[in-house]
Amino acid sequence: MMEQNRDCADNECTKESCEGCEQNRKSMMEALNQYSSVKHVIGVASGKGGVGKSFVTAMLAVLLNRKGYKVGILDADITGPSIPKMFGISKRAEINELGFIPERTAGGIKLMSINLLLEQEDMPVIWRGPILAGTVKQFWTDVVWEDLDYLLIDMPPGTGDVPLTVFQSIPLDGIVIVSSPQDLVSMIVRKAYNMAKQMDIPVLGLVENMSSVKCPDCGKEINLFGESKLPAISREIGVDILGRLPIDPKLAELVDKGEFERFSSEYLADAVEKIEKL
């Protein structure tokens, strides 16, 4: 982890020592590919896996793209990539003298994922932390993103090597934290929130996935995991709830078909509005 300035560590923080800390932080940032320009970088994170980060990342990308923004997705979940499958992309990415060329979805969203570089999409990525982290850096430094308004980073779960690399190496404008309604939500959100806070990354808001399901017979909303704990956590840490995603079989079907861009819901409209205000 980034070494803290000695003056700050001794609680004798001065203007000069804080500037030193800021310089150290900036010195760890990797340079963007020279043929690229990215206005805003947003991370989508969680304290654990299986809560739907890729789902939220993809939905935010599509909604921003529909508003006319130039959008890209950097799939930083190297050992569990799912973004290409959601958009029906299976061909391998091209590489030329300029760098890696991201693939484009049917709607024009650019994306780069390790699955676009493997011989087969079901090949396991059995790498140790430093190699995983290095690959994520390359997706920032060696991919020709060209001009983007927003680059969304689908981050791996937890607070280990790769999330730390993203926080330290890529200039994030903020993160969206994804959770689910189970009792674990308090711990999940706090882990991601506390990591972002320690790394000086703004938390833009919270998104709850799998919040409910609609009965196909009567249309009643059913809370499968009980009453949501997110409002209480939101008040406690002072971070807004930007959306709740129900369990929707139609969305799941589009994911399975690789046709996610065809969804018609506006579940994350508030999240998009918050991102636009950046």
ABEGO torsion letter per residue (X at the ends): XBBBBAAAAAGBBBAAAAAAAAAAAAAABBBBBAABBBABBBBBBBABBGAGAAAAAAAAAAAAAAAGBBBBBBBABAABBAAAAAAGBABBBBBBAAEBBBBBBAAGBBBBBAAAABABAABBBBBBAAAAAAAAAAAAAABBAEBBABBBBBBBBEABAAAAAAAAABBBAEBBBBBBABAAAAAAAAAAAAAAAAAGBBBAEBBBBGABBBBAAAGBBBBAAEBBAAAAAAAAAGBBBAEBBBBBAAAAAAAAAGAAAABABAAAAAAAAAAAAX
